[in-house]
Amino acid sequence: MKKIKYLFPFMLIFIVLLITSAHAADSITVSCYVDNPSDNIEMGDIEVFNIDEAANACNNTFDDCEGNCTGCYINSESIEICVDMTGNKFNKE
């Protein structure tokens, strides 16, 4: 019983690390653009877990967005898709 008591913290840390690494694999890299993404005024990149929240996450991350940023990501077909604050998705031109 003593051995289990000493191993418990290590097992707990191991489980937390496994869960954390599993979540990291689900993240999506998003480029944040001010106003029209076609103007290529990029604020930077962030990681999101829900692509529908891309624009909101951009605006919460970068103060210079002033609520006008759009989040764009590259989908599985190598097309850059953008998401505006209302959740509308469109191709970056």
Sequence and secondary structure as in RCSB ss.txt:
>XXXX:A:sequence
MKKIKYLFPFMLIFIVLLITSAHAADSITVSCYVDNPSDNIEMGDIEVFNIDEAANACNNTFDDCEGNCTGCYIN
SESIEICVDMTGNKFNKE
>XXXX:A:secstr
 HHHHHHHHHHHHHHHHHHHHHHHHT EEEEEEES GGG  EEEEEEES GGGHHHHHHHH GGGTT EEEEEE 
TTS EEEE TT  EEE  
